[in-house]
Amino acid sequence: MDFQYGLNFDAHACSTGVLASCSDRNSLAAPLLLGLAWSCSIGGLGTPIGTPPNLILVQVYEENTAQTISFGQWMSWGIPVVLTLLPLAWWWVTRAVPRELDIQLPAVGPWRSAERRVLVVFGLTAVAWITRAEPFGGWQTWLDLPAANDASVALLAVVALFVVRDDQGNRSSIGRRRVKFLGGAPVVRWRHLSGSRFCGFGTECPSRRCIDRSGCATGFAMMLLLALAVTFLTEATSNTATTALLMPVLAAVALAVEIDPLWLMVPAAMSASCAFMLPVATAPNAVVFGSGELPIRRMVREGFALNLMGAYSLPRWRGYY
């Protein structure tokens, strides 16, 4: 299930309501939509399940090194990046926004039963992700489940959402049978899922010879060039396809030159999620552009500067991995 797409869709729905209640719609529409898209992409860097490139990196790294990247270990790399890029994105997107706007937010009602159940499922899922491998081997070791991974936890969460009922007390049909889940309809239904959201594109990858001849085979300069290349390459493709092609190549190059593959793979994977210019680059970009409130020229102009900020910021945290 595409959790990220659903989260972005809900965020876009919230932004539509805020824009409808704003008297100065023209000055707020683009900054609000850009802020939503950028925060979704930046926030996803904080965990290994936040964006598809992170998951691809974890899988390829484990296949090439036989070492596991734990949830907490990734957060020690990603959270500093998130805390660096989020203020930069906020400053950049709000620099021209008037300081006083007439906005009337709709009243927020009390929590519904279904919302509380979803919160419990999500909380348990997050705890299971974080404690899978740590501390002291995690529940994966305690329960003797060596094949368990983050995808297994996500699948259990999806199954739980199909079982947990909503607060309407209605029946739900799966196929031709009508089944009652614990006294009501499930929170998630099969018709809510769509395979059309998964797509991929092809692209080229830099070779080891190019890296060697550039004179920047080590250190900050190499990571900066790699981050810039991946960021702007992703603007013409999807971040998922870019990382799926790049991660095996970068892992092989790193092992060939006898350096830790994470030095190349982590900046590349995070850079693939830091493409803020074009709709095709990431799912959040596509969602906000589809609202019709964001001109492509504005998106490219604002995103180009943030691309440069992200590419420069990522190598600064290289000491964490």
N, C-alpha and C positions, 0 to 999 in steps of 0.2 A: 504494500500500500504506500502511495506516495504521500508521506506525512508532510513533507516540505511544501508540496503543491497545495494541499489542503490548508495549511497554515497561511500561506500567501493569499489564497482565495479569501479566507476569513478577514485577513488584514485589509484587503482591497475593499471588501464589503463594508468594513468599519469606516474606511476613508471616504467612501461614497456618502455615507450618512453624515459625516462631519462636513464634507463639502456642501451638501444640500442645505445645511443650517448656517453656512457662513455667508455673510453679506458681501465680503470681498473675495469672491471665488477665484477671480483671475490671478490674484497675487499669491494665493495659498495652494491652488491645485497642484502645480508642478512641484513645489518644495515638499508638500506632504506625500505625494506619490513617490517621488524620488527617495525621500527619507524612509518610506516603508520598504521599498525594494532594496535599498542599500543596507538597511538594518537587518533584513532577513538574510542577505548574503554574508554580511560581516558576523552576525551572531552565530551562523552555522559553522564558523571556523572554530568555535570553542569546544566542540565535542566531536568524537569520531563518527557520530551518526548525524551530524548537523547538515552535511551536504554530501552528494554522491561522490565527489572527488576524494573526500576523506575516507570513505569506505573502500574505494578502489585502492588508495595508498596502503591502507592496513592489510588488505588481502594480498597485494603484490609483495609487500615487504615480508609478510609471513611466509609466502611461497619461496622467496629467494634467500631468506636468512634463517628460516625456522625459528624465528623469535616473534613473540607476541607483543603487540602494543596495547597496553591496558587503557581503560577509560580515563583513569586519573592521570596517567602519563601524558595522554594526548591533551587533557585539559591544562596541564602545566605548560604546554607549548601554545595552545590556542587562546587561552584566556588573556595572557598579556597582549597578544595581537588584537583581540577584540577590544580590550580597554584602551588601546592606542588608536585604532581606526574609528571607533564609534564617535569619540569627541571630534575628530577631524571631519568626519562626514557630517555631523551635526553643525559644526561651524561653517562648513562650506555651503550646505544647502540652505541655511538660515541667514546667510550674510546679507541678503537683500530683502528679507521679509520684514514688513513693518512690525514694530514692537507692540503696537496696540491694534487688535482686531476684534470685531464684534462677532463672537462665536457663542452660540447657545447649544451646549451639548445636551443630548436627550437624557432624560432621567434613567438611571440604572435601577432596575427592579431587584428584588431578592433572588438569591440563587435558587435555581430549580433543582429538582431531584436528579434529573439526568446529568446536569452540569456537575453536581457533587460526585456522582458515580464516575464520570469521565475523569475528574480531577484525581480521584483515588486510583483509578487504573493508570493514569499517567504518572502519578507519584511512585507507585510500586514499580512501574517500568523503569523510571529513572534510577531508582535504588538498585534494581537488578542489573542495569547497565554498569553503574559505578562499581558495584561490589562483585562483579563476575570474576575478576582475576585478582582483586585486592580487597582487603588486606589478607595476608597469610594464605595466599593462594586462592581466596575467594570461594564463593559457593560452587563454582565450577569444579574445584578440587575436592571440596567437602562432600559433594554429592556424587563424585566420580563420574562426571559428564565431560569428558575431554573434547567431544565434538560440539559442545555448546558454544555459541558465539553471540554477538550483538544482534544478528539477524534472527536468531532463535528467540531472543527476548522480544523483539518487535513482532514476530509472528504470534507469540502468545498474547501480546497486547491486542493485536487485531482480533484474535479469536475471542478474547474477553469482551471486546466492544460489540461483537456479534451476539454474545450471550446476555450481557447486561441490558436490561430493558430501559425504555425511555419513560417519561412521566405522563404519557397519554393513555396508557393501558390498552393500546390497540394491538391487534394481531399482526403478524408479519408473515409473508409468504416467501418461501424459497423454492424456486421451481414451481411445481404444481401442488405441493403440499403446504398446508397452512399450519405453522408451528408456533406455539406460544412459549416465549422465552421468559421464564421466571415471572410470569404474570403480566407481560406487556411486550411491546415491540422492541427489537434491538436498537441500540444507539446508532449502529452502522448497518446499512443494507447493501446487498450485492449490487444494486443498480447505481450506487454511489461510486463504484469503482470503475475506472476506465483505463484500458491499456493504451489508448491513443496518446497519453501524456508522456510515454516513454519513446524517445527518438534519439538518433545519433547521426553524426556527420564524420567524415574522414578528414585527415589533415596530415601534414608532414612533420617530422621531428628532427631536431638538430643532432648531428652525429658527434661522436667523441673526437674526431679529427678537428672539427670546427672549434671545439672547446680548447683543445690543446694549442692550436695555432693562434687563438685569440690572445694568448698571454695572460688569461684570467682564469687559469685552471683551479685556483684555490682562493678561499677567502671571500670577503664581502663583495668584491667586484664580480666574481663568478655568479654568486647568488643574485646580485642585482640584475645582471644581464639575463639570467634565467627567468627571474620574476617578470621582467619587462617583456621578454619574448612570449612567455606563456599567457600573460595578461592580455596582450593585444592579439595573440593567436586565437584565444578563446572568443574574442569579439566576433570572429567570422565563423565560429563553430559553436557547439555546445560545450559547456565545461565538463560534462560527463564523457563525451567522446574524446576530448583533448587529453584528459587524464588517463583514460583507458589505453590510449596509444602511447603516451609519454612515460607512464610509470614503469613498465617493463624495460624500456630503453634506458631510463635513468638509473634503474637498479643495476642493470648489466654494466653500464659505464662506471658507476661507482665501485662495484666489485672488481672491475678490471684495473682500475687505478688505485685500488686498495684504500678507499676511504669509506666512511660510514654512509650507506645509501640514504639515510635520513637527511644528510646535508643537502642533497639534491632533491629528494622526493618531497619533503615537507614544504619548502618554498614553492615548488612547482604546483603541488596540489592546492595550497592555499591561494596562490596567484590565480588559479583557474576559477576560483569563486570570487575574485576581486576584479571582475570585468564588469564595469558599470556603464558602458557607453551604449550598447545596442541590445535590442530585445532578444536576439537569438542566443546571447551569451549565457544567460541564466534564466531559470524559471521565474524568479521575482521580477526581473526586467520585463519579461514577456507579459506577465499578469498586469502590471501597472500600465504598460504601453497599450494593452488591449482595452483599457478604460476609455480611450479616446480623449483624455484630458491632458495628455503629455505629448507635445510636438517632438518629432524625432530630432530636430536640430537642437532643441533645448536639452534633450537627453544626452546627445553626443557631446555637446559643449560642457555640460556640468560633469559628465562621467569621465571625460578625458583627464581633467585635473585630479580627480580622485583615483584614477588608475595610476597616475604617477606617484601619488602619496602612498598608495598601498604597496606598489612595487618597491619603493624606498624603505617603507617601514618593516616589511617582512624580513629582510636579511639582518636587520638590527637585532633581532631576537634569536640569532643563530646559535648563541651560546646555550640555549635551553634544550636543544636536541642534538 
